[in-house]
Amino acid sequence: MGQHKTNLYAVGVYETPQQEILPTHVSPILAEKKHGKFRRIIYVIKIPYEIFVIEAIGKWVDSVEEMFPVKSYIFFAPKPFRHNSQVILISKSKIIVEKSKILLLIYLTISMLNNIRDMNYMKRSLRTIINVF
């Protein structure tokens, strides 16, 4: 599989994080999408926040949940993914998948404003922003 596949999607995360660590970078569940069906992708992270695809595994399935025998991960609507995208979980139900550092900064700033009363969230957001760059 090449690094330039255009039909890769982030469809979930392997972690089940607690609120105390959000926002944070996470390892995405990646899938290839073809004709409305999904197949899981295995990858390695060789450079911080740069993913290198190894291969697709498993059979084509109708939903991302079917890629695993037991639903034990967090899944979300498929978001287009490039090998240099960063994946940041900002709440238990909201994720950012983006390669533009400027857009990541904007999304994280909005998240901070939405959680302005939580000083610990603010501190973690600043740490995540530093990690983006």
Secondary structure, DSSP 8 states (H G I E B T S, - for coil): --TT-SSEEEEEES----GGG-SEE--EEEEEEETTEEEEEEEEEEETTEEEEEEEEEEEESSGGGGSSS--SEEEEEEE--TT-EEEEEETTEEEEES-HHHHHHHHHHHHHHTTT-HHHHHHHHHHHHHH-
